[in-house]
Amino acid sequence: MRSMLMACALAMAAPAMAAQAQSWHEALVREIEEIDADSPGRLGVYVKRLSDGQEMRYAVEGPWYLASTVKVPIALAVLEAADDGDLGLEDTMTLEDTDRIDGAGDLVWQDTGSTYTVDELLEAMLMRSDNTAANLLIRKLGADQLNRRVAAYMGKSANVTLTDFSTIRRDIYGELHEDARNLPNEALVRIAGASIGPARVRAVRDALDVGEDALAVATMPEAYARYYATQRNMAPLDAYGAMLERLVAGDLLSDESRARLFAYMKLDEDGDYRLEGGLPQGIPFIHKTGTQFEQACHVGVAYPESGRKRAVVVAACASGLDEAKEAGAVLRRIGRAVADTVLREDDGG
């Protein structure tokens, strides 16, 4: 009799649970459609509530340019290799001229021969988004091993190929002139000192000592468009989200390594940048941002320590807009939409 009553109760509850899931999903889709209509460029958004597996997909296929959000799978691969005994977090690496690349962080300006532990490099790469630290860690792993592990995280069908940040620069400038693919790192750092636009094109020409008529394309927007068409360092957002889900569920790393990664993904820090600006203050949120010409992403997990009991995965990217002046407000609105739908419903609001 008790089992019959329980079965009846579950049967009666199922439609209500389905309606609730549909409610936040449909409300979020409507909000994202409105944000997309109001915004320049295009948006992709993936949200998954792990407690019941309900998903919201909005133009997730892309693939989307990940920019510095590639540093999460890089960190995952390093920590997994440490868990496997293939490397140690206290192993030291020596900064070489071929590691230096422009971007956030200060390792690019340190003396050649400076040494860092793998753990110090992980912290610099994630906490300060240091591209030179990322280059060192990719050198430690090897690009082939990195991409094998990433294929396991995101699925082979996602067809994700990651490169180091020096290769990204060479590939972009190589769309202007093929010889730029052989530029030394010192030249890449110097070129980055010129503002994007005609000054950057001139800097590439000066580094190569070629004239305008030698260029395959004449502008940086054209060079970036051709580079993005290669689909390197890109992924579908649902594949990226699946990796985040496996991370917080404990499927990929030891408890110690997962806690370390959560800390480096700013679990204990509050902010108001991009998605965070729309989320409730104080909500536990691990995350990483990424930015490149006309591309911006913000990925993360709310309530990550709860795993599949309560965590909510969010991966959002915007393309074809001013990454510095417009992307922040767009992603902040997406964060607010997530807060007003799936997170509010999860909190019983």
KOLLO-111587 format. One record per residue (C-alpha): residue in three letters; x, y, z. Coordinates in nm, 4 decimals. Example, Ala and Ser with C-alpha at 12.3 -4.5 7.8 and 13.67 -1.06 7.14 Angstrom:
2
kolkol  east  north  up
Ala  1.2300  -0.4500  0.7800;
Ser  1.3670  -0.1060  0.7140;
This chain:
349
kolkol  east  north  up
Met  0.0000  0.0000  0.0000;
Arg  0.2804  0.2417  0.0956;
Ser  0.4607  0.1776  -0.2347;
Met  0.1352  0.2406  -0.4250;
Leu  0.0868  0.5730  -0.2452;
Met  0.4466  0.6711  -0.3180;
Ala  0.4060  0.5829  -0.6845;
Cys  0.0900  0.7922  -0.7027;
Ala  0.2630  1.0849  -0.5337;
Leu  0.5532  1.0695  -0.7777;
Ala  0.3158  1.0472  -1.0710;
Met  0.1279  1.3531  -0.9494;
Ala  0.4517  1.5460  -0.8868;
Ala  0.6071  1.4691  -1.2265;
Pro  0.3896  1.7095  -1.4316;
Ala  0.4537  1.9888  -1.1807;
Met  0.8306  1.9294  -1.1951;
Ala  0.8199  1.9230  -1.5760;
Ala  0.6174  2.2441  -1.5823;
Gln  0.8636  2.4110  -1.3450;
Ala  1.1596  2.3120  -1.5626;
Gln  0.9779  2.4340  -1.8722;
Ser  0.8936  2.7579  -1.6930;
Trp  1.2505  2.8708  -1.6255;
His  1.3696  2.7373  -1.9621;
Glu  1.1095  2.9262  -2.1654;
Ala  1.1511  3.2428  -1.9581;
Leu  1.5283  3.2349  -2.0078;
Val  1.4968  3.1759  -2.3819;
Arg  1.2685  3.4794  -2.4087;
Glu  1.5139  3.6956  -2.2160;
Ile  1.8130  3.5808  -2.4212;
Glu  1.6218  3.6446  -2.7444;
Glu  1.5472  3.9976  -2.6242;
Ile  1.9106  4.0596  -2.5285;
Asp  2.0257  3.9239  -2.8646;
Ala  1.7808  4.1483  -3.0508;
Asp  1.9038  4.4521  -2.8571;
Ser  2.2737  4.3747  -2.8976;
Pro  2.5236  4.4050  -3.1822;
Gly  2.6677  4.0855  -3.3232;
Arg  2.5352  3.7485  -3.2133;
Leu  2.5077  3.5507  -2.8904;
Gly  2.5454  3.1911  -2.7820;
Val  2.4317  3.0776  -2.4374;
Tyr  2.4264  2.7395  -2.2671;
Val  2.2756  2.6863  -1.9211;
Lys  2.2278  2.3560  -1.7396;
Arg  2.0776  2.2895  -1.3987;
Leu  2.2534  1.9760  -1.2832;
Ser  1.9967  1.8787  -1.0188;
Asp  1.7521  1.7628  -1.2869;
Gly  1.9577  1.7825  -1.6069;
Gln  1.7404  2.0551  -1.7615;
Glu  1.9225  2.2600  -2.0262;
Met  1.8748  2.5852  -2.2139;
Arg  2.0560  2.6015  -2.5486;
Tyr  2.0715  2.9170  -2.7537;
Ala  2.2884  2.9046  -3.0668;
Val  2.5331  2.6812  -2.8812;
Glu  2.6720  2.5034  -3.1875;
Gly  2.8960  2.7854  -3.3089;
Pro  3.1672  2.6863  -3.2718;
Trp  3.2551  2.9828  -3.0523;
Tyr  3.5966  3.1393  -3.0167;
Leu  3.7057  3.0685  -2.6599;
Ala  3.9844  3.3253  -2.6149;
Ser  4.1206  3.2944  -2.2588;
Thr  3.8498  3.0527  -2.1490;
Val  4.0816  2.7916  -2.3044;
Lys  4.2796  2.8293  -1.9818;
Val  4.0252  2.6183  -1.7935;
Pro  4.0806  2.3039  -2.0049;
Ile  4.4556  2.3748  -1.9968;
Ala  4.4427  2.3829  -1.6169;
Leu  4.2266  2.0703  -1.6102;
Ala  4.4784  1.8860  -1.8263;
Val  4.7710  1.9934  -1.6063;
Leu  4.5959  1.8955  -1.2831;
Glu  4.4753  1.5658  -1.4271;
Ala  4.8331  1.4907  -1.5364;
Ala  4.9452  1.5716  -1.1810;
Asp  4.6799  1.3368  -1.0406;
Asp  4.8050  1.0688  -1.2803;
Gly  5.1634  1.1175  -1.1621;
Asp  5.2835  1.2444  -1.5004;
Leu  5.4059  1.5719  -1.3505;
Gly  5.4323  1.7424  -1.0129;
Leu  5.2855  2.0758  -0.9100;
Glu  5.6213  2.1627  -0.7529;
Asp  5.8090  2.0832  -1.0744;
Thr  5.9900  2.3950  -1.1928;
Met  5.9972  2.5466  -1.5381;
Thr  6.2404  2.8007  -1.6746;
Leu  6.1145  3.0994  -1.8728;
Glu  6.2507  3.0985  -2.2268;
Asp  6.2323  3.3680  -2.4924;
Thr  5.9997  3.1433  -2.6921;
Asp  5.7461  3.1459  -2.4072;
Arg  5.6927  3.5209  -2.3996;
Ile  5.3704  3.6575  -2.5428;
Asp  5.1605  3.9679  -2.4953;
Gly  4.8463  3.9839  -2.2847;
Ala  4.7494  4.0134  -1.9210;
Gly  4.9960  3.9285  -1.6451;
Asp  5.3615  4.0197  -1.6027;
Leu  5.5561  3.7023  -1.6818;
Val  5.6238  3.8357  -2.0310;
Trp  5.8454  4.1038  -1.8765;
Gln  6.0439  3.8787  -1.6426;
Asp  6.4065  3.7822  -1.7022;
Thr  6.4833  3.4899  -1.9271;
Gly  6.5897  3.2043  -1.7010;
Ser  6.3415  3.2918  -1.4249;
Thr  6.1937  2.9786  -1.2710;
Tyr  5.8392  2.9002  -1.1610;
Thr  5.6630  2.5980  -1.0213;
Val  5.3774  2.4442  -1.2157;
Asp  5.1438  2.5526  -0.9360;
Glu  5.2636  2.9142  -0.9601;
Leu  5.2006  2.9050  -1.3332;
Leu  4.8492  2.7670  -1.2827;
Glu  4.7695  3.0472  -1.0422;
Ala  4.9098  3.3133  -1.2775;
Met  4.7253  3.1707  -1.5776;
Leu  4.3852  3.1619  -1.4068;
Met  4.3964  3.4414  -1.1485;
Arg  4.5698  3.6947  -1.3751;
Ser  4.4976  3.5330  -1.7129;
Asp  4.8702  3.5339  -1.7919;
Asn  4.9265  3.4165  -2.1499;
Thr  5.2973  3.3520  -2.0973;
Ala  5.2128  3.1227  -1.8051;
Ala  4.9700  2.9385  -2.0348;
Asn  5.2462  2.8969  -2.2943;
Leu  5.4779  2.7472  -2.0313;
Leu  5.2131  2.5004  -1.9144;
Ile  5.1317  2.3925  -2.2698;
Arg  5.5036  2.3383  -2.3252;
Lys  5.5120  2.1268  -2.0095;
Leu  5.2206  1.9100  -2.1239;
Gly  5.2832  1.9082  -2.4962;
Ala  5.0159  2.0264  -2.7394;
Asp  4.9288  1.6728  -2.8472;
Gln  4.8661  1.5549  -2.4905;
Leu  4.6653  1.8688  -2.4183;
Asn  4.4368  1.8112  -2.7145;
Arg  4.3950  1.4413  -2.6361;
Arg  4.2762  1.5300  -2.2873;
Val  4.0519  1.8104  -2.4145;
Ala  3.8887  1.5679  -2.6591;
Ala  3.8098  1.3444  -2.3624;
Tyr  3.6608  1.6380  -2.1682;
Met  3.4466  1.7842  -2.4464;
Gly  3.3980  1.4831  -2.6723;
Lys  3.5768  1.4044  -2.9972;
Ser  3.2739  1.5183  -3.1962;
Ala  3.3300  1.8732  -3.0674;
Asn  3.6440  1.8749  -3.2844;
Val  3.8333  2.1152  -3.0566;
Thr  4.1942  2.2046  -3.1363;
Leu  4.3803  2.4279  -2.8916;
Thr  4.7117  2.5971  -2.9616;
Asp  4.9483  2.8021  -2.7507;
Phe  4.9109  3.1791  -2.7498;
Ser  5.2207  3.2424  -2.9623;
Thr  5.0704  3.0267  -3.2356;
Ile  4.7469  3.2261  -3.2125;
Arg  4.9371  3.5491  -3.2788;
Arg  5.1387  3.3976  -3.5624;
Asp  4.8266  3.2518  -3.7226;
Ile  4.6449  3.5871  -3.7095;
Tyr  4.9359  3.7877  -3.8478;
Gly  5.0013  3.5060  -4.0944;
Glu  4.6705  3.5959  -4.2569;
Leu  4.8278  3.9309  -4.3420;
His  5.1489  3.7758  -4.4722;
Glu  5.2593  3.4122  -4.4657;
Asp  5.6066  3.4966  -4.3335;
Ala  5.4522  3.6266  -4.0110;
Arg  5.4054  3.2637  -3.9072;
Asn  5.7821  3.2540  -3.8462;
Leu  5.8157  3.5722  -3.6410;
Pro  6.0092  3.5339  -3.3140;
Asn  5.8252  3.5967  -2.9879;
Glu  6.0136  3.9200  -2.9305;
Ala  5.8634  4.0575  -3.2509;
Leu  5.5144  3.9352  -3.1564;
Val  5.5328  4.1208  -2.8254;
Arg  5.6578  4.4356  -2.9987;
Ile  5.3800  4.4212  -3.2609;
Ala  5.1181  4.3946  -2.9852;
Gly  5.2265  4.7365  -2.8622;
Ala  5.0574  4.8908  -3.1668;
Ser  4.6844  4.9514  -3.1455;
Ile  4.4623  4.7172  -3.3445;
Gly  4.3944  4.8759  -3.6811;
Pro  4.6295  5.0326  -3.9350;
Ala  4.9043  5.0725  -3.6721;
Arg  4.9066  4.6967  -3.6057;
Val  4.9241  4.6215  -3.9777;
Arg  5.2177  4.8633  -4.0102;
Ala  5.3906  4.6953  -3.7167;
Val  5.3619  4.3566  -3.8884;
Arg  5.4890  4.5023  -4.2141;
Asp  5.7825  4.6645  -4.0331;
Ala  5.8702  4.3374  -3.8597;
Leu  5.8701  4.1594  -4.1957;
Asp  6.0136  4.4513  -4.3949;
Val  5.7468  4.4223  -4.6636;
Gly  5.5280  4.6747  -4.8424;
Glu  5.1503  4.7060  -4.8538;
Asp  5.1311  4.5295  -5.1873;
Ala  5.2813  4.2148  -5.0322;
Leu  4.9882  4.1650  -4.7921;
Ala  4.7235  3.8981  -4.8518;
Val  4.4640  4.1208  -4.6832;
Ala  4.4930  4.4868  -4.5935;
Thr  4.3276  4.5164  -4.2504;
Met  4.3260  4.3525  -3.9098;
Pro  3.9500  4.2825  -3.9196;
Glu  4.0059  4.0838  -4.2396;
Ala  4.2973  3.8965  -4.0823;
Tyr  4.0919  3.8098  -3.7730;
Ala  3.7951  3.6982  -3.9849;
Arg  4.0170  3.4613  -4.1816;
Tyr  4.1728  3.3300  -3.8616;
Tyr  3.8337  3.2677  -3.6978;
Ala  3.7293  3.0762  -4.0086;
Thr  3.9980  2.8163  -3.9269;
Gln  3.7960  2.7266  -3.6121;
Arg  4.1084  2.6720  -3.4041;
Asn  4.0612  2.7440  -3.0328;
Met  3.6853  2.7189  -3.0777;
Ala  3.4206  2.4898  -2.9291;
Pro  3.0443  2.4400  -2.9138;
Leu  2.9153  2.5844  -2.5868;
Asp  2.7336  2.2664  -2.4875;
Ala  3.0601  2.0729  -2.5197;
Tyr  3.2347  2.3286  -2.3014;
Gly  2.9462  2.3108  -2.0555;
Ala  2.9723  1.9315  -2.0438;
Met  3.3359  1.9693  -1.9406;
Leu  3.2376  2.2071  -1.6584;
Glu  2.9681  1.9641  -1.5460;
Arg  3.2171  1.6789  -1.5257;
Leu  3.4572  1.9037  -1.3354;
Val  3.2148  1.9988  -1.0592;
Ala  3.0680  1.6469  -1.0426;
Gly  3.4105  1.5112  -0.9505;
Asp  3.4528  1.3041  -1.2663;
Leu  3.7838  1.4559  -1.3787;
Leu  4.0055  1.5471  -1.0832;
Ser  4.0921  1.4369  -0.7338;
Asp  3.9201  1.6281  -0.4535;
Glu  4.2419  1.8185  -0.3794;
Ser  4.3009  1.9179  -0.7407;
Arg  3.9383  2.0186  -0.7862;
Ala  3.9525  2.2413  -0.4772;
Arg  4.2723  2.4014  -0.6080;
Leu  4.1121  2.4717  -0.9438;
Phe  3.8006  2.6178  -0.7791;
Ala  4.0202  2.8555  -0.5783;
Tyr  4.2125  2.9658  -0.8888;
Met  3.8786  3.0157  -1.0680;
Lys  3.7966  3.2740  -0.7991;
Leu  3.5405  3.0814  -0.5963;
Asp  3.5952  3.3038  -0.2933;
Glu  3.5999  3.6368  -0.4794;
Asp  3.3033  3.8604  -0.5616;
Gly  3.3027  4.0735  -0.8749;
Asp  3.0734  4.2675  -1.1047;
Tyr  3.2364  4.2011  -1.4415;
Arg  3.0284  4.0502  -1.7221;
Leu  2.8106  3.7601  -1.5978;
Glu  2.8998  3.8293  -1.2355;
Gly  2.7516  4.1762  -1.2599;
Gly  2.4090  4.0217  -1.3143;
Leu  2.4332  3.7448  -1.0551;
Pro  2.3296  3.7872  -0.6909;
Gln  2.6082  3.9159  -0.4669;
Gly  2.7793  3.6444  -0.2672;
Ile  2.6684  3.3531  -0.4819;
Pro  2.9438  3.0870  -0.5052;
Phe  3.0671  3.1072  -0.8647;
Ile  3.3773  2.9680  -1.0335;
His  3.4451  3.1312  -1.3676;
Lys  3.6794  3.2466  -1.6429;
Thr  3.6477  3.5209  -1.9004;
Gly  3.7946  3.5403  -2.2485;
Thr  3.8451  3.8346  -2.4835;
Gln  3.9826  3.8846  -2.8321;
Phe  3.9010  4.1121  -3.1248;
Glu  3.5186  4.1263  -3.1560;
Gln  3.4869  3.8170  -2.9328;
Ala  3.3993  3.7872  -2.5636;
Cys  3.3082  3.4904  -2.3442;
His  3.2308  3.4234  -1.9815;
Val  3.1924  3.0695  -1.8504;
Gly  3.1311  2.9412  -1.5005;
Val  2.9381  2.7342  -1.2503;
Ala  2.7150  2.8629  -0.9709;
Tyr  2.7204  2.6561  -0.6504;
Pro  3.0094  2.4436  -0.7837;
Glu  3.0829  2.2677  -0.4559;
Ser  2.7350  2.1136  -0.4534;
Gly  2.8110  1.9147  -0.7690;
Arg  2.5074  1.7632  -0.9357;
Lys  2.2868  1.8409  -0.6346;
Arg  2.2534  2.2122  -0.7076;
Ala  2.5216  2.3448  -0.9460;
Val  2.4203  2.5504  -1.2501;
Val  2.6545  2.5623  -1.5510;
Val  2.6645  2.8789  -1.7623;
Ala  2.8639  2.9346  -2.0822;
Ala  2.8019  3.2521  -2.2813;
Cys  2.9828  3.4078  -2.5763;
Ala  2.9276  3.7141  -2.7909;
Ser  3.0736  3.7677  -3.1362;
Gly  3.0841  4.0582  -3.3796;
Leu  3.0748  4.3369  -3.1215;
Asp  3.3194  4.5725  -2.9534;
Glu  3.4836  4.3412  -2.7007;
Ala  3.5868  4.6286  -2.4745;
Lys  3.2943  4.8719  -2.4950;
Glu  2.9889  4.6531  -2.5598;
Ala  3.0514  4.2975  -2.4415;
Gly  3.0461  4.3705  -2.0691;
Ala  2.6931  4.5092  -2.0656;
Val  2.5607  4.2282  -2.2870;
Leu  2.7070  3.9528  -2.0702;
Arg  2.5914  4.1307  -1.7548;
Arg  2.2352  4.1191  -1.8882;
Ile  2.2760  3.7473  -1.9551;
Gly  2.3909  3.6985  -1.5970;
Arg  2.0847  3.8873  -1.4723;
Ala  1.8586  3.6729  -1.6922;
Val  2.0103  3.3557  -1.5442;
Ala  1.9622  3.4972  -1.1942;
Asp  1.5984  3.5874  -1.2644;
Thr  1.5080  3.2468  -1.4052;
Val  1.6934  2.9281  -1.3220;
Leu  1.8707  3.0584  -1.0108;
Arg  1.5608  3.2256  -0.8709;
Glu  1.3534  2.9139  -0.9299;
Asp  1.6279  2.7006  -0.7773;
Asp  1.6126  2.9210  -0.4682;
Gly  1.2346  2.8829  -0.4554;
Gly  1.1725  3.2402  -0.5738;
